[in-house]
């Protein structure tokens, strides 16, 4: 990719926006009031705003390898804190995707250096669900199921946080687990029953 072309594209984009809405950027500079915190993968094929069909200012976005929500990661926890307590988002979405390189790497018995501590979080998901996963004979289907289970576990990590527990109590914030199918382009709602999930974990993680 020619880097200079990016600035040409930017100028074209600015002119297109101003042609439709002359005050677009002056309005955008006044602040943000997104309803959604989107936690997704850094994969270059998965653009949060594009796949949801939303515009700048409508979604607060966090992306990292394999859409992880480690409770000890200050960057992730800071984003959750800011989105929930200051932006007052109404929804938190954890969105994984099939054909995720991070999940695939975590399934391999290989030393990947600095990536090891991060991928260990995904390997922990495999460990917790190993009976179900090992029973799946088809490797691709096992891989896809781990993608789904990883989304569910990261949603649980979201639920563990004090900010989200408080927001659920005070204003009924909702959590969503999705998967983006790169092959078809479609978003899939995993329909996770978070009422049931909360019942199962609140004895250990409930903070109020």
Residue pairs with C-beta under 8 A, 6 or more apart in sequence:
14 25
17 24
17 25
18 24
18 25
21 27
28 56
28 57
32 57
32 60
32 87
33 57
33 87
34 57
34 58
34 59
34 60
34 83
34 87
34 89
35 58
35 59
35 89
35 90
35 91
36 54
36 58
36 59
36 60
36 89
36 90
36 91
36 92
36 93
37 59
37 60
37 61
37 62
37 79
37 80
37 83
37 84
37 87
37 89
37 91
37 92
37 93
38 48
38 52
38 59
38 60
38 61
38 62
38 93
38 95
39 62
39 63
39 67
39 69
39 76
39 79
39 92
39 93
39 94
39 95
39 154
39 158
40 46
40 48
40 61
40 62
40 63
40 67
40 93
40 94
40 95
40 96
40 97
40 180
41 63
41 64
41 65
41 66
41 67
41 95
41 96
41 97
41 100
41 102
42 63
42 64
42 65
43 97
43 100
43 101
45 97
45 182
46 95
46 97
46 180
46 182
48 59
48 61
48 63
48 95
49 55
49 56
49 58
49 59
49 61
51 180
51 185
51 187
52 59
52 187
60 79
60 82
60 83
60 87
60 89
62 76
62 79
64 75
64 76
65 102
65 115
65 118
65 119
66 96
66 100
66 102
66 103
66 106
66 118
66 119
66 122
66 150
67 94
67 95
67 96
67 97
67 150
67 151
67 154
68 76
68 118
68 121
68 122
68 150
68 154
69 76
69 80
69 94
69 154
69 155
69 157
69 158
70 76
70 121
70 157
71 77
71 157
71 160
71 161
77 161
80 92
80 158
80 161
80 163
80 164
81 161
81 163
83 89
83 92
84 92
84 161
84 163
84 164
84 167
84 173
85 163
85 167
88 171
89 173
90 171
90 173
90 174
91 173
91 174
91 175
91 176
92 158
92 164
92 173
92 174
92 175
92 176
93 175
93 176
93 177
93 178
94 151
94 154
94 155
94 158
94 175
94 176
94 177
94 178
95 151
95 177
95 178
95 179
95 180
95 187
96 103
96 147
96 148
96 150
96 151
96 154
96 178
96 179
96 180
97 147
97 179
97 180
97 181
97 182
98 144
98 147
98 179
98 180
98 181
98 182
98 183
99 182
99 183
100 147
102 118
102 119
102 122
103 122
103 143
103 146
103 147
103 150
104 143
105 112
105 115
105 119
106 119
106 120
106 122
106 123
106 126
106 146
107 126
107 142
107 143
107 146
112 119
122 146
122 150
125 146
125 149
125 150
125 153
126 133
126 146
128 153
129 146
129 149
132 145
132 149
133 142
133 145
133 146
133 149
134 142
136 142
136 145
147 179
148 177
148 179
148 190
151 177
151 178
151 179
151 190
152 177
152 190
152 192
152 197
154 177
155 175
155 176
155 177
155 192
155 194
155 197
156 197
156 201
158 164
158 175
159 165
159 168
159 175
159 194
159 197
159 198
159 201
159 205
160 201
160 205
162 207
164 173
164 175
165 206
165 207
165 208
166 208
167 173
169 208
174 194
175 192
175 194
176 189
176 192
177 189
177 190
177 192
178 187
178 188
178 189
178 190
179 187
179 188
179 190
180 186
180 187
180 188
181 187
181 188
